[in-house]
Amino acid sequence: MPQPFLPYGRQSIDDSDIEAVARVLRSDWLTTGPEVDAFEADFAAATGAGHAIACSNGTTALHLALAGLDVGPGDVCIVPAITFMATANAAIYCGAEVVFADVDADTGLMTPATLRQAMSRAPDGRLRAVLPVHLAGQCEDLAALREIASSAGAVLVEDACHALGTSWQGRPVGSGEYSDAACFSFHPVKTIAAGEGGMVTTNDAGLAARLRRLRSHGIERDPARMEQGQDEPWWHEMQELGWNYRLCDVQAALARSQLARLGAFAAKRKTLAAAYDALLDGNPVIGALARTPDCDPCLHLYPVRIDFAAAGTDRAAVMRGLQARGIGSQVHYIPVPSQPWYRRRYGDQTPPGAAAYYLRTLSLPLFADMATEDPERVVAALNEVLGV
């Protein structure tokens, strides 16, 4: 009997998730109901943040956070060159411009040194936000990045879409100790799934109130914050231009049920990552992802560094070889500055560390429903394809 196909990532759904969704479907509220409030409260507790604001996906979380922090035309945001393009796009949505920071060639992460170098290329007085990306679920030196950003008068917004369940110096990512806001994604391949969904965490009560307003067309319903002071039960005010970025109760119910299993999901991912690490130790062609200090990662991805030239092959051939053996893989990510839209806007600014990271990276299967022996199957197939 053939072994099941292993994608690079997928959701893990059980009967408790199905029942949570069914309960909402039987209720009076499919959207703008109590399940979203409950999910936000649970998420804030899980991350240690003062406030959690749910939204429709990780991209809208990034856009909301920047818009809520008054990023706008004339501003500059620093984004690492290795990320999903949504990180940079969110700044563009606000009318800002992007300066791309280089990354460490072994981790794919922006560092204090590459942040300073990117700041030197930002026009004087225009830097407004720094967006470190916790690639694959690892974080950078958050305290150092915060200090550097603050010294330039910039806010720090964590793109934590990969990093739910990760901690840095013992504090959960999203706690807000070193950032103005942190943004999360609940896409099916992430640690918990909502189908689509996102969250912004912050310790700023005023920012939280504004994000809730912006996610629903800029409408304010709290009489205490009304500008016109109407005393009618139907009264509401559109106080600024916002968007329909709401999360519905069906999605919130699924994500909330998943969040209850975050500890188990994180433990399984760590077990699988440790198995991969051990299997790759000493491999002459394949290197495990380099780890960062002070970080206890819940890896969303398991990227490896492969010397394709030394193996006498290329990445496309390796991916096809794995596919033929029932194993999926993916590349995270093509450097954003090399994408046609950004290349036309700024010219190709792909820096050397990002280029080196991209040339070697390949993401192997990592998800909670994998069997504990699956990493052995994956590494054996990869060694076979590479001729190691």
Beta strands, then each sheet from edge to edge (+ up, - down):
strand 1: 51-55
strand 2: 76-80
strand 3: 97-101
strand 4: 127-130
strand 5: 155-159
strand 6: 167-168
strand 7: 171-172
strand 8: 181-185
strand 9: 198-202
strand 10: 219-220
strand 11: 237-238
strand 12: 286-288
strand 13: 295-296
strand 14: 302-306
strand 15: 361-364
sheet 1: 1+ 9- 8+ 5+ 4+ 2+ 3+
sheet 2: 7+ 6- 13+
sheet 3: 10+ 11-
sheet 4: 12+ 14- 15+
end
